[in-house]
Amino acid sequence: MPPWKEICQTDSERVQDFEEALATYHILFETYKQLDYELIVVPKLSVDQRAAFVLGHVGQTPID
């Protein structure tokens, strides 16, 4: 899931600002791609839609 500027916040658990999170995302994305992982980018949708997207890609049905 790429960083999402509109919802990106720092706190005691998430210390990266948006720019650092974006840089980290790109490094990890390219590294995993070079290691032949199948990468699927989760689109920026509502929480329910994102959950359904992920569950759909792992062969599960979303729970209502």
C-alpha positions, -999 to +999 in steps of 0.1 A: +000+000+000+017+032-011+017+061+014-015+083+011-007+119+018-042+129+028-043+104+057-005+102+065+001+112+101+030+107+125+027+095+160+046+074+185+044+044+163+047+060+129+076+084+130+082+088+093+069+119+076+051+115+042+083+122+021+103+096+041+074+071+039+072+076+002+110+071-003+109+039+019+079+026-002+097+031-034+129+013-021+109-016-008+088-018-040+118-020-062+136-044-039+107-068-038+103-065-076+139-074-081+134-105-059+106-116-082+078-110-058+044-105-074+034-070-063-002-058-062-008-021-054-039-016-032-058+014-047-068+044-026-104+035-017-126+035+014-115+011+042-142-014+033-133-013-004-096-017+004-104-047+026-125-063-001-098-057-026-072-074-004-095-103+005-104-108-031-067-111-040-061-138-014-092-157-024-114-148+005-149-133+006-153-101+027-172-105+059-202-081+063 
